[in-house]
Each structure stands twice: as C-alpha cells, then as structure tokens.
Amino acid sequence: MEANYQRLARWFPDAFQEPPTLDGVRANLERAGQAWQEGSLLPLSIAVPADGGWCLVGWVQLVIDGPARSGEVGYWLDAGHVGRGLITRAVTAVLDHAFGPLGLERVGLPTTIDNTRSRSVAERLGFTQEAVLREAAAFPDGRRDLVVYGLLADEWHAPPGPSGGAS
C-alpha cells in the first residue's frame, strides 16, 4: 500500500489520499475482519510466490448486501504486477463464490470512467455497462464521472484459459 498509494489515489476517491500508517492499516484490517465475521464483506489478499514464501501484491473484496442478495467488487494491484491477469483471476474466483456458495443474484463493479484497466476487467468478465453517474466521485482535485457495471448470476460464465476459470 505504501508503495502504491499515490498511484491508487487516482482511482479511489475515499482511500489512498494520504500515506498509509500502521495504525490506519490495523484499523482497516480490524474493520474488514469484523465485516467478514458479520457476513457483509469478503476481503481477500492477492499474493505471488517470492523468496520461498509469498509477497502481498494487492487485494480484492466483495461488499455483500445479504438482504438484497447482491454485492459490489473492488480491487487494487501493485504497479509491478499489472498486466499479468492477477486481477482477472482474483475477481473470477470472487464471482464464482458470489454466484455459487453465497447465492448472490447481482454483483456490481463501479469505477471512474477514465480507469480503462478496470473497465477492461469488467468487460472481459462479462459485466454490462449499466450507467454513467456524472461527477459522482469526489476527489481532492475535483469531481469525476463513475461508470457502473453489473453482472447477474445467470449471466456468469468464468472466462476460459490462464486469465480466468479454474486453471
């Protein structure tokens, strides 16, 4: 997070606007753990093999609205690991779980309209662009449009090959 917060601030209006602190990270992990126990969040880390162990390179999360049987997916990835299919694979696993064991009927994916990488992930995974919310994201340097994608359970088909599915 520390190495990427300035880059990520461009895409997250409510996060990464200041350098992360140890206390802030601990508080966020505690909130995520509580939400996971309550069933309103599925927080997952993305790690890659490194030096005989693992290196954290990002996260993906599913915010769950149980009564509505819907969710919203979000993610980030370290700049040095972009373009390797890690986000596509991680979101595929989350969608398999959302539309499988969790029994959700809809998952949304909002992103700023200029975030072409996230928009490509949504489109590659079969999401439908549903709306553009004009100036819906407030950033320190101004407002930006959000594009909202949605995917329904009966539309979900994991992509084949190394970027998705069970491989």
C-alpha positions as CSV (number, residue, x, y, z in Angstrom):
1,M,0.0,0.0,0.0
2,E,2.8,2.4,0.9
3,A,4.5,1.9,-2.5
4,N,1.3,2.4,-4.4
5,Y,-0.9,4.8,-2.5
6,Q,-0.2,7.8,-4.8
7,R,-1.0,5.8,-7.9
8,L,-4.1,4.4,-6.4
9,A,-5.4,7.7,-5.1
10,R,-6.2,8.5,-8.8
11,W,-8.9,5.7,-8.8
12,F,-10.2,5.7,-5.2
13,P,-11.9,8.9,-4.1
14,D,-12.3,7.7,-0.5
15,A,-9.0,5.9,0.0
16,F,-5.3,6.3,-0.6
17,Q,-5.4,10.1,-0.4
18,E,-2.7,10.1,2.4
19,P,0.2,7.8,3.0
20,P,-0.8,4.7,5.0
21,T,0.0,4.5,8.6
22,L,0.5,1.4,10.7
23,D,-2.4,2.4,13.0
24,G,-4.6,3.1,9.9
25,V,-3.8,-0.3,8.3
26,R,-4.5,-2.0,11.6
27,A,-7.9,-0.2,12.0
28,N,-8.8,-1.1,8.4
29,L,-7.9,-4.8,8.9
30,E,-9.9,-4.8,12.1
31,R,-13.0,-3.3,10.4
32,A,-12.6,-5.8,7.5
33,G,-12.3,-8.7,9.9
34,Q,-15.5,-7.6,11.7
35,A,-17.4,-7.1,8.5
36,W,-16.2,-10.6,7.3
37,Q,-17.5,-12.2,10.5
38,E,-20.8,-10.3,10.1
39,G,-21.1,-11.6,6.5
40,S,-21.0,-8.2,4.9
41,L,-17.5,-8.4,3.4
42,L,-15.3,-10.9,1.7
43,P,-11.8,-9.4,1.9
44,L,-9.1,-11.2,0.1
45,S,-5.4,-10.7,-0.4
46,I,-3.6,-11.2,-3.7
47,A,-0.1,-12.7,-3.2
48,V,2.5,-14.2,-5.5
49,P,5.3,-16.6,-4.7
50,A,8.5,-14.9,-3.7
51,D,11.7,-16.0,-2.0
52,G,10.3,-19.3,-0.7
53,G,7.2,-17.6,0.6
54,W,4.6,-15.1,-0.5
55,C,4.5,-11.4,-1.4
56,L,1.3,-9.4,-0.9
57,V,0.7,-7.5,-4.2
58,G,-2.9,-6.4,-3.9
59,W,-6.4,-7.2,-2.7
60,V,-9.9,-7.9,-4.0
61,Q,-13.0,-7.5,-1.9
62,L,-16.7,-8.2,-2.2
63,V,-19.0,-5.9,-0.2
64,I,-22.1,-8.1,0.4
65,D,-25.7,-6.9,0.8
66,G,-27.3,-10.1,2.1
67,P,-30.9,-9.0,2.2
68,A,-30.7,-7.7,-1.5
69,R,-28.6,-10.8,-2.5
70,S,-26.2,-8.5,-4.2
71,G,-22.6,-7.3,-3.9
72,E,-20.0,-4.9,-5.2
73,V,-16.5,-5.9,-6.1
74,G,-13.4,-3.7,-5.8
75,Y,-9.6,-4.3,-6.1
76,W,-6.2,-2.9,-6.4
77,L,-2.8,-4.2,-7.6
78,D,0.8,-3.3,-7.1
79,A,2.1,-1.4,-10.2
80,G,4.8,-4.0,-10.8
81,H,2.3,-6.8,-11.2
82,V,-0.2,-5.1,-13.5
83,G,-0.9,-6.9,-16.8
84,R,-0.4,-10.4,-15.6
85,G,-4.0,-11.4,-15.3
86,L,-3.9,-11.4,-11.5
87,I,-7.0,-9.2,-11.1
88,T,-9.0,-11.1,-13.7
89,R,-8.2,-14.4,-11.9
90,A,-8.9,-13.0,-8.4
91,V,-12.2,-11.4,-9.5
92,T,-13.2,-14.6,-11.3
93,A,-12.7,-16.5,-8.0
94,V,-14.8,-14.0,-6.1
95,L,-17.6,-14.2,-8.7
96,D,-17.5,-18.0,-8.6
97,H,-18.0,-17.7,-4.8
98,A,-20.6,-14.9,-5.0
99,F,-22.8,-16.7,-7.5
100,G,-22.1,-20.1,-6.0
101,P,-22.0,-20.6,-2.2
102,L,-23.1,-17.1,-1.4
103,G,-26.1,-17.3,-3.7
104,L,-25.9,-13.7,-4.8
105,E,-28.1,-12.6,-7.8
106,R,-26.1,-9.5,-8.8
107,V,-22.6,-8.1,-8.5
108,G,-21.7,-4.5,-9.4
109,L,-18.4,-3.1,-10.3
110,P,-18.1,0.7,-10.2
111,T,-15.0,2.6,-11.5
112,T,-14.0,6.0,-12.7
113,I,-14.8,6.5,-16.3
114,D,-11.1,7.0,-17.2
115,N,-9.9,3.8,-15.5
116,T,-9.5,1.8,-18.7
117,R,-7.8,-1.2,-17.0
118,S,-10.8,-1.7,-14.6
119,R,-13.3,-1.2,-17.4
120,S,-11.4,-3.8,-19.4
121,V,-11.6,-6.3,-16.5
122,A,-15.4,-5.7,-16.2
123,E,-15.9,-6.2,-19.9
124,R,-13.6,-9.2,-20.1
125,L,-15.6,-10.9,-17.3
126,G,-19.0,-10.3,-19.0
127,F,-20.3,-7.3,-16.9
128,T,-22.7,-5.0,-18.7
129,Q,-22.2,-1.2,-18.5
130,E,-25.4,0.0,-16.8
131,A,-24.9,3.7,-16.2
132,V,-22.6,6.7,-16.1
133,L,-23.0,8.7,-12.9
134,R,-22.0,12.2,-13.7
135,E,-19.5,13.7,-11.3
136,A,-20.4,11.0,-8.7
137,A,-16.8,10.6,-7.4
138,A,-15.4,13.5,-5.3
139,F,-11.6,13.6,-5.4
140,P,-9.4,16.3,-3.8
141,D,-8.7,17.8,-7.2
142,G,-12.3,17.7,-8.4
143,R,-15.2,15.5,-9.3
144,R,-15.2,12.7,-11.9
145,D,-17.8,10.5,-13.6
146,L,-18.3,6.9,-12.4
147,V,-19.2,4.1,-14.7
148,V,-21.3,1.3,-13.1
149,Y,-21.1,-2.2,-14.4
150,G,-23.4,-5.1,-13.3
151,L,-23.4,-8.8,-13.7
152,L,-26.3,-11.1,-12.9
153,A,-26.0,-14.7,-11.7
154,D,-27.5,-16.2,-14.8
155,E,-25.0,-14.3,-17.0
156,W,-21.9,-15.5,-15.1
157,H,-19.6,-17.7,-17.1
158,A,-16.0,-17.8,-16.0
159,P,-13.6,-17.0,-18.8
160,P,-11.5,-19.9,-20.2
161,G,-7.8,-20.0,-20.2
162,P,-5.0,-18.8,-17.9
163,S,-6.7,-15.5,-17.0
164,G,-9.8,-17.0,-15.5
165,G,-11.7,-20.1,-14.7
166,A,-10.3,-23.0,-12.7
167,S,-6.9,-23.0,-14.3
